[in-house]
Amino acid sequence: MFIRAIIPEDREQLIQIIVKQKNFLQCEIDIATEVIDETFNPAEDYQALAAFDNDRRLLGFISFGPIPLTVNRFDIYWIAVDPDNGRHGTGTVLLTEMENRLKKSGSGHIYVETSSTEGYLPARLFYEKNNYQLVSHLKDFYRDGDDRMIYRKIY
């Protein structure tokens, strides 16, 4: 497996990975696609890393960027692994690579938000397994019965 920044030629594979996610609503797919497209705009602060196998097949990606008006505070916008390839450590490798790159700018915080619904339980467990702490739980944020869960990791 190797990691590199995404390039425009990766777009179709990136979108296919997003579409394959069972828990993403259409509106989430649309926003994830928009974030990917904005990553290719040099005026934006978005960054995205992708993991590839030895045959150069895209395994997953992580998109992140600085939080405006903060110092060394970053949001993870999306992390997705091809479900046909999941549970083989790709997400952890991407998360670790992002963290290592961010550490070069000094200490800071990484935030990620997710849903409280059952479909997002694997995401919540993934963040907890990787030492992200739940710092905010906003009831009925997205809709009734769908809370906003915000995790943070200090590095």
Backbone as JSON Lines, residues from 0, in Angstrom:
{"i":0,"aa":"M","n":[0.85,-1.18,0.0],"ca":[0.0,0.0,0.0],"c":[0.89,1.23,0.0]}
{"i":1,"aa":"F","n":[0.49,2.24,-0.8],"ca":[1.2,3.51,-0.76],"c":[0.19,4.64,-0.69]}
{"i":2,"aa":"I","n":[0.64,5.76,-0.13],"ca":[-0.21,6.93,0.1],"c":[0.35,8.1,-0.7]}
{"i":3,"aa":"R","n":[-0.56,8.88,-1.29],"ca":[-0.17,10.11,-1.95],"c":[-1.37,11.06,-1.96]}
{"i":4,"aa":"A","n":[-1.09,12.33,-2.25],"ca":[-2.17,13.3,-2.4],"c":[-3.01,12.92,-3.61]}
{"i":5,"aa":"I","n":[-4.31,13.22,-3.53],"ca":[-5.16,12.91,-4.67],"c":[-4.85,13.86,-5.82]}
{"i":6,"aa":"I","n":[-5.14,13.4,-7.02],"ca":[-4.98,14.2,-8.25],"c":[-6.29,14.1,-9.03]}
{"i":7,"aa":"P","n":[-6.55,15.04,-9.95],"ca":[-7.82,15.01,-10.69],"c":[-8.12,13.67,-11.37]}
{"i":8,"aa":"E","n":[-7.12,12.97,-11.79],"ca":[-7.35,11.67,-12.45],"c":[-7.93,10.63,-11.5]}
{"i":9,"aa":"D","n":[-7.87,10.87,-10.19],"ca":[-8.43,9.95,-9.19],"c":[-9.92,10.18,-8.97]}
{"i":10,"aa":"R","n":[-10.47,11.26,-9.5],"ca":[-11.83,11.7,-9.16],"c":[-12.86,10.58,-9.28]}
{"i":11,"aa":"E","n":[-12.9,9.91,-10.4],"ca":[-13.94,8.9,-10.61],"c":[-13.85,7.76,-9.58]}
{"i":12,"aa":"Q","n":[-12.63,7.31,-9.29],"ca":[-12.46,6.25,-8.28],"c":[-12.86,6.74,-6.9]}
{"i":13,"aa":"L","n":[-12.55,8.0,-6.58],"ca":[-12.92,8.57,-5.28],"c":[-14.44,8.6,-5.14]}
{"i":14,"aa":"I","n":[-15.12,9.05,-6.17],"ca":[-16.58,9.12,-6.12],"c":[-17.18,7.72,-6.02]}
{"i":15,"aa":"Q","n":[-16.61,6.75,-6.69],"ca":[-17.12,5.38,-6.59],"c":[-17.03,4.85,-5.17]}
{"i":16,"aa":"I","n":[-15.95,5.17,-4.48],"ca":[-15.81,4.74,-3.08],"c":[-16.88,5.4,-2.22]}
{"i":17,"aa":"I","n":[-17.15,6.67,-2.47],"ca":[-18.19,7.38,-1.7],"c":[-19.55,6.74,-1.95]}
{"i":18,"aa":"V","n":[-19.86,6.48,-3.2],"ca":[-21.17,5.92,-3.56],"c":[-21.36,4.54,-2.95]}
{"i":19,"aa":"K","n":[-20.3,3.77,-2.8],"ca":[-20.39,2.41,-2.25],"c":[-20.69,2.38,-0.76]}
{"i":20,"aa":"Q","n":[-20.53,3.5,-0.07],"ca":[-20.76,3.53,1.38],"c":[-22.24,3.32,1.66]}
{"i":21,"aa":"K","n":[-22.57,2.37,2.49],"ca":[-23.96,2.04,2.79],"c":[-24.64,3.09,3.65]}
{"i":22,"aa":"N","n":[-23.88,3.83,4.43],"ca":[-24.5,4.75,5.38],"c":[-24.6,6.19,4.88]}
{"i":23,"aa":"F","n":[-24.05,6.51,3.69],"ca":[-24.1,7.88,3.2],"c":[-25.43,8.15,2.5]}
{"i":24,"aa":"L","n":[-26.08,9.21,2.91],"ca":[-27.28,9.7,2.22],"c":[-26.86,10.4,0.94]}
{"i":25,"aa":"Q","n":[-27.78,10.59,0.01],"ca":[-27.44,11.25,-1.25],"c":[-26.87,12.65,-1.01]}
{"i":26,"aa":"C","n":[-27.43,13.39,-0.04],"ca":[-26.9,14.72,0.24],"c":[-25.45,14.65,0.73]}
{"i":27,"aa":"E","n":[-25.1,13.6,1.46],"ca":[-23.72,13.43,1.93],"c":[-22.81,13.08,0.75]}
{"i":28,"aa":"I","n":[-23.28,12.27,-0.15],"ca":[-22.51,11.93,-1.36],"c":[-22.23,13.2,-2.16]}
{"i":29,"aa":"D","n":[-23.26,14.04,-2.29],"ca":[-23.1,15.29,-3.05],"c":[-22.06,16.2,-2.4]}
{"i":30,"aa":"I","n":[-22.12,16.32,-1.07],"ca":[-21.16,17.19,-0.38],"c":[-19.75,16.61,-0.45]}
{"i":31,"aa":"A","n":[-19.62,15.3,-0.27],"ca":[-18.29,14.67,-0.36],"c":[-17.7,14.9,-1.75]}
{"i":32,"aa":"T","n":[-18.52,14.79,-2.78],"ca":[-18.05,15.04,-4.15],"c":[-17.61,16.49,-4.3]}
{"i":33,"aa":"E","n":[-18.37,17.4,-3.71],"ca":[-18.01,18.82,-3.77],"c":[-16.67,19.08,-3.08]}
{"i":34,"aa":"V","n":[-16.47,18.45,-1.92],"ca":[-15.2,18.63,-1.19],"c":[-14.03,18.08,-2.01]}
{"i":35,"aa":"I","n":[-14.24,16.93,-2.65],"ca":[-13.18,16.37,-3.51],"c":[-12.85,17.35,-4.62]}
{"i":36,"aa":"D","n":[-13.88,17.87,-5.28],"ca":[-13.64,18.81,-6.37],"c":[-12.94,20.07,-5.89]}
{"i":37,"aa":"E","n":[-13.31,20.56,-4.7],"ca":[-12.67,21.76,-4.16],"c":[-11.21,21.49,-3.79]}
{"i":38,"aa":"T","n":[-10.88,20.24,-3.48],"ca":[-9.5,19.89,-3.15],"c":[-8.57,20.2,-4.33]}
{"i":39,"aa":"F","n":[-9.09,20.09,-5.54],"ca":[-8.28,20.35,-6.73],"c":[-8.12,21.84,-7.01]}
{"i":40,"aa":"N","n":[-8.82,22.69,-6.27],"ca":[-8.74,24.14,-6.44],"c":[-7.61,24.66,-5.55]}
{"i":41,"aa":"P","n":[-6.55,25.19,-6.15],"ca":[-5.41,25.64,-5.33],"c":[-5.75,26.75,-4.34]}
{"i":42,"aa":"A","n":[-6.87,27.45,-4.54],"ca":[-7.25,28.52,-3.61],"c":[-7.83,27.97,-2.31]}
{"i":43,"aa":"E","n":[-8.19,26.72,-2.29],"ca":[-8.78,26.1,-1.09],"c":[-7.7,25.48,-0.2]}
{"i":44,"aa":"D","n":[-8.02,25.34,1.08],"ca":[-7.1,24.73,2.04],"c":[-7.34,23.24,2.22]}
{"i":45,"aa":"Y","n":[-8.3,22.68,1.49],"ca":[-8.58,21.25,1.62],"c":[-7.37,20.44,1.17]}
{"i":46,"aa":"Q","n":[-7.16,19.34,1.86],"ca":[-6.14,18.37,1.45],"c":[-6.8,17.0,1.44]}
{"i":47,"aa":"A","n":[-6.31,16.12,0.61],"ca":[-6.83,14.76,0.6],"c":[-5.7,13.81,0.24]}
{"i":48,"aa":"L","n":[-5.65,12.72,0.98],"ca":[-4.67,11.66,0.74],"c":[-5.43,10.41,0.34]}
{"i":49,"aa":"A","n":[-4.82,9.64,-0.54],"ca":[-5.44,8.4,-0.99],"c":[-4.47,7.25,-0.8]}
{"i":50,"aa":"A","n":[-5.03,6.09,-0.51],"ca":[-4.25,4.85,-0.37],"c":[-4.51,3.98,-1.6]}
{"i":51,"aa":"F","n":[-3.44,3.41,-2.11],"ca":[-3.52,2.57,-3.31],"c":[-2.85,1.24,-3.04]}
{"i":52,"aa":"D","n":[-3.33,0.2,-3.71],"ca":[-2.64,-1.09,-3.63],"c":[-1.52,-1.12,-4.68]}
{"i":53,"aa":"N","n":[-0.82,-2.22,-4.75],"ca":[0.32,-2.33,-5.67],"c":[-0.1,-2.26,-7.13]}
{"i":54,"aa":"D","n":[-1.39,-2.51,-7.41],"ca":[-1.9,-2.41,-8.78],"c":[-2.47,-1.02,-9.06]}
{"i":55,"aa":"R","n":[-2.21,-0.09,-8.14],"ca":[-2.65,1.29,-8.25],"c":[-4.17,1.44,-8.2]}
{"i":56,"aa":"R","n":[-4.82,0.5,-7.54],"ca":[-6.26,0.58,-7.34],"c":[-6.51,1.35,-6.04]}
{"i":57,"aa":"L","n":[-7.4,2.32,-6.1],"ca":[-7.7,3.14,-4.94],"c":[-8.4,2.33,-3.87]}
{"i":58,"aa":"L","n":[-7.85,2.36,-2.66],"ca":[-8.41,1.61,-1.52],"c":[-9.23,2.49,-0.6]}
{"i":59,"aa":"G","n":[-8.89,3.77,-0.51],"ca":[-9.59,4.68,0.36],"c":[-8.95,6.05,0.34]}
{"i":60,"aa":"F","n":[-9.61,7.01,1.01],"ca":[-9.08,8.37,1.05],"c":[-9.5,9.06,2.34]}
{"i":61,"aa":"I","n":[-8.79,10.13,2.65],"ca":[-9.12,11.0,3.77],"c":[-8.98,12.44,3.29]}
{"i":62,"aa":"S","n":[-9.97,13.26,3.63],"ca":[-9.99,14.67,3.26],"c":[-10.01,15.49,4.54]}
{"i":63,"aa":"F","n":[-9.19,16.53,4.6],"ca":[-9.06,17.31,5.84],"c":[-8.57,18.71,5.51]}
{"i":64,"aa":"G","n":[-8.65,19.59,6.5],"ca":[-8.16,20.94,6.31],"c":[-8.19,21.73,7.6]}
{"i":65,"aa":"P","n":[-7.55,22.9,7.58],"ca":[-7.51,23.74,8.78],"c":[-8.88,24.34,9.06]}
{"i":66,"aa":"I","n":[-9.17,24.53,10.34],"ca":[-10.4,25.19,10.74],"c":[-10.13,26.69,10.72]}
{"i":67,"aa":"P","n":[-10.93,27.46,9.98],"ca":[-10.69,28.91,9.9],"c":[-10.66,29.55,11.28]}
{"i":68,"aa":"L","n":[-9.8,30.56,11.41],"ca":[-9.65,31.37,12.62],"c":[-9.08,30.61,13.8]}
{"i":69,"aa":"T","n":[-8.4,29.51,13.55],"ca":[-7.76,28.75,14.62],"c":[-6.29,28.57,14.29]}
{"i":70,"aa":"V","n":[-5.54,28.11,15.27],"ca":[-4.13,27.81,15.08],"c":[-3.94,26.31,15.29]}
{"i":71,"aa":"N","n":[-3.49,25.62,14.27],"ca":[-3.24,24.18,14.32],"c":[-4.44,23.38,14.8]}
{"i":72,"aa":"R","n":[-5.61,23.74,14.29],"ca":[-6.85,22.99,14.53],"c":[-7.36,22.56,13.16]}
{"i":73,"aa":"F","n":[-7.66,21.27,13.03],"ca":[-8.02,20.72,11.73],"c":[-9.3,19.9,11.82]}
{"i":74,"aa":"D","n":[-10.06,19.92,10.74],"ca":[-11.23,19.08,10.59],"c":[-10.93,17.95,9.63]}
{"i":75,"aa":"I","n":[-11.42,16.76,9.95],"ca":[-11.47,15.67,8.97],"c":[-12.84,15.8,8.33]}
{"i":76,"aa":"Y","n":[-12.86,16.0,7.02],"ca":[-14.13,16.15,6.32],"c":[-14.72,14.8,5.93]}
{"i":77,"aa":"W","n":[-13.88,13.94,5.4],"ca":[-14.35,12.62,4.96],"c":[-13.22,11.62,5.1]}
{"i":78,"aa":"I","n":[-13.57,10.45,5.46],"ca":[-12.66,9.31,5.36],"c":[-13.53,8.15,4.9]}
{"i":79,"aa":"A","n":[-13.09,7.51,3.85],"ca":[-13.87,6.4,3.3],"c":[-12.92,5.36,2.73]}
{"i":80,"aa":"V","n":[-13.26,4.12,2.97],"ca":[-12.49,2.99,2.46],"c":[-13.42,2.16,1.58]}
{"i":81,"aa":"D","n":[-12.89,1.67,0.49],"ca":[-13.67,0.82,-0.4],"c":[-14.22,-0.35,0.42]}
{"i":82,"aa":"P","n":[-15.56,-0.5,0.5],"ca":[-16.11,-1.58,1.31],"c":[-15.67,-2.97,0.85]}
{"i":83,"aa":"D","n":[-15.31,-3.09,-0.41],"ca":[-14.8,-4.37,-0.91],"c":[-13.42,-4.67,-0.34]}
{"i":84,"aa":"N","n":[-12.81,-3.66,0.28],"ca":[-11.46,-3.78,0.8],"c":[-11.37,-3.41,2.27]}
{"i":85,"aa":"G","n":[-12.5,-3.2,2.94],"ca":[-12.5,-2.71,4.3],"c":[-11.94,-3.69,5.31]}
{"i":86,"aa":"R","n":[-11.67,-3.16,6.5],"ca":[-11.21,-3.94,7.65],"c":[-9.82,-4.54,7.45]}
{"i":87,"aa":"H","n":[-9.03,-3.91,6.6],"ca":[-7.65,-4.37,6.41],"c":[-6.64,-3.29,6.82]}
{"i":88,"aa":"G","n":[-7.1,-2.3,7.58],"ca":[-6.19,-1.29,8.11],"c":[-6.01,-0.07,7.24]}
{"i":89,"aa":"T","n":[-6.69,0.01,6.1],"ca":[-6.52,1.15,5.21],"c":[-6.9,2.46,5.9]}
{"i":90,"aa":"G","n":[-8.03,2.48,6.6],"ca":[-8.46,3.69,7.28],"c":[-7.46,4.15,8.34]}
{"i":91,"aa":"T","n":[-6.93,3.21,9.09],"ca":[-5.94,3.54,10.11],"c":[-4.66,4.07,9.48]}
{"i":92,"aa":"V","n":[-4.24,3.48,8.38],"ca":[-3.04,3.97,7.68],"c":[-3.25,5.4,7.2]}
{"i":93,"aa":"L","n":[-4.41,5.68,6.62],"ca":[-4.71,7.04,6.15],"c":[-4.75,8.03,7.32]}
{"i":94,"aa":"L","n":[-5.41,7.66,8.39],"ca":[-5.52,8.52,9.56],"c":[-4.13,8.82,10.13]}
{"i":95,"aa":"T","n":[-3.31,7.79,10.26],"ca":[-1.96,7.96,10.8],"c":[-1.11,8.85,9.9]}
{"i":96,"aa":"E","n":[-1.2,8.66,8.59],"ca":[-0.43,9.49,7.66],"c":[-0.85,10.95,7.77]}
{"i":97,"aa":"M","n":[-2.15,11.21,7.84],"ca":[-2.62,12.58,8.01],"c":[-2.08,13.17,9.31]}
{"i":98,"aa":"E","n":[-2.2,12.43,10.4],"ca":[-1.72,12.91,11.69],"c":[-0.23,13.22,11.64]}
{"i":99,"aa":"N","n":[0.56,12.35,11.03],"ca":[2.01,12.56,10.94],"c":[2.33,13.82,10.14]}
{"i":100,"aa":"R","n":[1.59,14.06,9.08],"ca":[1.82,15.27,8.29],"c":[1.45,16.52,9.08]}
{"i":101,"aa":"L","n":[0.37,16.45,9.83],"ca":[-0.06,17.61,10.61],"c":[0.9,17.89,11.76]}
{"i":102,"aa":"K","n":[1.48,16.87,12.33],"ca":[2.42,17.04,13.45],"c":[3.62,17.88,13.05]}
{"i":103,"aa":"K","n":[3.95,17.92,11.77],"ca":[5.11,18.7,11.31],"c":[4.93,20.19,11.54]}
{"i":104,"aa":"S","n":[3.67,20.64,11.68],"ca":[3.41,22.06,11.93],"c":[3.34,22.38,13.42]}
{"i":105,"aa":"G","n":[3.65,21.41,14.27],"ca":[3.6,21.6,15.71],"c":[2.39,20.91,16.29]}
{"i":106,"aa":"S","n":[2.19,21.09,17.59],"ca":[1.07,20.41,18.25],"c":[-0.25,21.06,17.84]}
{"i":107,"aa":"G","n":[-1.3,20.28,17.94],"ca":[-2.61,20.8,17.57],"c":[-3.71,19.82,17.89]}
{"i":108,"aa":"H","n":[-4.88,20.09,17.33],"ca":[-6.06,19.27,17.55],"c":[-6.68,18.89,16.21]}
{"i":109,"aa":"I","n":[-7.2,17.69,16.14],"ca":[-7.94,17.22,14.98],"c":[-9.36,16.91,15.44]}
{"i":110,"aa":"Y","n":[-10.34,17.42,14.7],"ca":[-11.74,17.19,15.02],"c":[-12.41,16.42,13.88]}
{"i":111,"aa":"V","n":[-13.38,15.62,14.25],"ca":[-14.19,14.92,13.25],"c":[-15.59,14.77,13.83]}
{"i":112,"aa":"E","n":[-16.58,14.99,12.99],"ca":[-17.95,14.82,13.45],"c":[-18.58,13.65,12.72]}
{"i":113,"aa":"T","n":[-19.52,13.03,13.4],"ca":[-20.23,11.91,12.81],"c":[-21.62,11.84,13.43]}
{"i":114,"aa":"S","n":[-22.4,10.95,12.92],"ca":[-23.78,10.79,13.36],"c":[-23.88,9.75,14.47]}
{"i":115,"aa":"S","n":[-24.95,9.87,15.25],"ca":[-25.19,8.9,16.31],"c":[-25.99,7.69,15.83]}
{"i":116,"aa":"T","n":[-26.41,7.68,14.57],"ca":[-27.25,6.59,14.08],"c":[-26.47,5.28,14.01]}
{"i":117,"aa":"E","n":[-27.22,4.2,13.98],"ca":[-26.62,2.86,13.98],"c":[-25.66,2.66,12.81]}
{"i":118,"aa":"G","n":[-25.97,3.22,11.65],"ca":[-25.11,3.06,10.49],"c":[-23.73,3.66,10.67]}
{"i":119,"aa":"Y","n":[-23.6,4.6,11.61],"ca":[-22.31,5.23,11.86],"c":[-21.59,4.66,13.07]}
{"i":120,"aa":"L","n":[-22.13,3.61,13.67],"ca":[-21.44,2.97,14.79],"c":[-20.03,2.52,14.41]}
{"i":121,"aa":"P","n":[-19.81,1.9,13.25],"ca":[-18.43,1.52,12.9],"c":[-17.5,2.73,12.83]}
{"i":122,"aa":"A","n":[-17.99,3.86,12.37],"ca":[-17.15,5.07,12.31],"c":[-16.79,5.52,13.72]}
{"i":123,"aa":"R","n":[-17.77,5.55,14.61],"ca":[-17.49,5.97,15.99],"c":[-16.49,5.04,16.66]}
{"i":124,"aa":"L","n":[-16.65,3.75,16.47],"ca":[-15.71,2.78,17.05],"c":[-14.32,2.94,16.45]}
{"i":125,"aa":"F","n":[-14.25,3.24,15.16],"ca":[-12.97,3.47,14.48],"c":[-12.24,4.66,15.12]}
{"i":126,"aa":"Y","n":[-12.94,5.77,15.32],"ca":[-12.29,6.94,15.92],"c":[-11.84,6.63,17.35]}
{"i":127,"aa":"E","n":[-12.68,5.97,18.1],"ca":[-12.31,5.64,19.48],"c":[-11.11,4.7,19.52]}
{"i":128,"aa":"K","n":[-11.08,3.73,18.62],"ca":[-9.94,2.8,18.54],"c":[-8.64,3.54,18.23]}
{"i":129,"aa":"N","n":[-8.76,4.66,17.51],"ca":[-7.59,5.45,17.13],"c":[-7.37,6.65,18.05]}
{"i":130,"aa":"N","n":[-7.89,6.53,19.28],"ca":[-7.63,7.5,20.36],"c":[-8.25,8.88,20.15]}
{"i":131,"aa":"Y","n":[-9.36,8.93,19.45],"ca":[-10.15,10.15,19.38],"c":[-11.16,10.1,20.52]}
{"i":132,"aa":"Q","n":[-11.3,11.22,21.21],"ca":[-12.19,11.29,22.37],"c":[-13.46,12.05,22.0]}
{"i":133,"aa":"L","n":[-14.6,11.55,22.44],"ca":[-15.87,12.25,22.24],"c":[-15.85,13.51,23.09]}
{"i":134,"aa":"V","n":[-15.99,14.69,22.46],"ca":[-15.96,15.95,23.2],"c":[-17.27,16.71,23.13]}
{"i":135,"aa":"S","n":[-18.18,16.29,22.25],"ca":[-19.48,16.96,22.15],"c":[-20.51,16.0,21.6]}
{"i":136,"aa":"H","n":[-21.68,16.06,22.18],"ca":[-22.8,15.21,21.76],"c":[-24.01,16.14,21.7]}
{"i":137,"aa":"L","n":[-24.41,16.52,20.5],"ca":[-25.51,17.46,20.31],"c":[-26.76,16.7,19.89]}
{"i":138,"aa":"K","n":[-27.71,16.62,20.8],"ca":[-28.95,15.85,20.57],"c":[-29.74,16.41,19.39]}
{"i":139,"aa":"D","n":[-30.29,15.5,18.6],"ca":[-31.21,15.83,17.51],"c":[-30.66,16.91,16.57]}
{"i":140,"aa":"F","n":[-29.37,16.9,16.34],"ca":[-28.73,17.95,15.53],"c":[-29.13,17.84,14.05]}
{"i":141,"aa":"Y","n":[-28.95,16.68,13.46],"ca":[-29.21,16.51,12.02],"c":[-30.71,16.39,11.75]}
{"i":142,"aa":"R","n":[-31.39,15.7,12.63],"ca":[-32.84,15.5,12.6],"c":[-33.2,14.82,13.91]}
{"i":143,"aa":"D","n":[-34.46,14.7,14.21],"ca":[-34.87,14.03,15.44],"c":[-34.28,12.62,15.48]}
{"i":144,"aa":"G","n":[-33.63,12.29,16.58],"ca":[-33.04,10.97,16.75],"c":[-31.68,10.79,16.09]}
{"i":145,"aa":"D","n":[-31.14,11.85,15.49],"ca":[-29.83,11.77,14.82],"c":[-28.94,12.87,15.39]}
{"i":146,"aa":"D","n":[-28.12,12.47,16.37],"ca":[-27.27,13.41,17.1],"c":[-25.95,13.64,16.37]}
{"i":147,"aa":"R","n":[-25.36,14.79,16.63],"ca":[-24.03,15.12,16.12],"c":[-23.02,14.74,17.19]}
{"i":148,"aa":"M","n":[-22.08,13.87,16.83],"ca":[-21.03,13.41,17.74],"c":[-19.71,14.01,17.23]}
{"i":149,"aa":"I","n":[-19.02,14.76,18.08],"ca":[-17.76,15.39,17.69],"c":[-16.64,14.75,18.51]}
{"i":150,"aa":"Y","n":[-15.65,14.25,17.78],"ca":[-14.47,13.63,18.39],"c":[-13.26,14.53,18.17]}
{"i":151,"aa":"R","n":[-12.3,14.42,19.09],"ca":[-11.07,15.21,19.0],"c":[-9.89,14.33,19.38]}
{"i":152,"aa":"K","n":[-8.78,14.63,18.71],"ca":[-7.51,14.03,19.1],"c":[-6.51,15.16,19.21]}
{"i":153,"aa":"I","n":[-5.8,15.2,20.32],"ca":[-4.74,16.18,20.52],"c":[-3.43,15.49,20.15]}
{"i":154,"aa":"Y","n":[-2.67,16.15,19.32],"ca":[-1.37,15.55,18.9],"c":[-0.24,16.45,19.25]}
